[in-house]
Amino acid sequence: MNNAQGTIAGICHAKGDNANLPAQWLMYVRVENAQLSAQKTLELGGEIIKGPTEYGGESYFIIRDPSGAILAVYS
């Protein structure tokens, strides 16, 4: 789905690089530094599910917080 600012939603199939991702609506959160945000996730008891990954000139990580919530942080 696109809007005036660009892509806002998409569909990703569970194969290839994404085969190990759990089924969910994956939210992307823009952060100042994805690497630092991923490191903070680990420090607070979460985990990195995937990453770092480069896409469209940007870096992102898919993370899971200690309660099980999954999202992507990108910069």
N, C-alpha and C positions, 0 to 999 in steps of 0.2 A: 504494500500500500504506500502510495506517495502523497505528499502534500507540498505546499509551496516551499518548505524548508528542505525537502528531500524525503528519503525513505523513512517511514516510521514503523513499519511492521514487515515481517516476512515469514516464510515457511522454510524450515530446515528439516531435511530427512535424516533419520537415525542410521546413517551409513558412513563409511569412510572415516574421516577425522571425528565425526560426531557420533559414531556408533556407541560410545561409552557414556554419552550424556543421558541422564534420566529424562523421561517425557515430562515436559512442563512448558509454561509460557515463560520464555526467557527474557527478563528485563535487562536492558543495558543502561548503566549509569555512568555518565561522563564524570571523570575525576581529573584532578590536576596531574597525577602521576599514577598510572595503573600498577607499576612495579611496587611502589611504596604502599598502595592500597592492598595489594595481594600479600605483601609481607605483614602488614597490620592484621590481616585476616588470620594468618598463621599464629601470630603473637596472641591473638584473642581466642584461640582454640578452634578456628575454622580450618578449612582445607582448600587447596587449589585443585579443581577438577580438571582444568585444561588451561594451558598457557605457559609462557606468553605466546600469543599468536598475533601475527601481523596481518591486517586486512585493510585495504584502501589507504595505506599510509599511516594507519593508527595501530596501536598495540592494545590487546585486551586479554583479560584473564576471566575464566568462569570459576566462581568461588561458591563454597557452601559454608554458611555460618554455623555456629555450634548447635543451633536448633534445627538445622536441616534446610533452611531457606537457600535457594540458589539464585544467583544473578551474575551478570557480567559487569566488570568495571573496565572502562576503556579511556584512553587518553591519546 
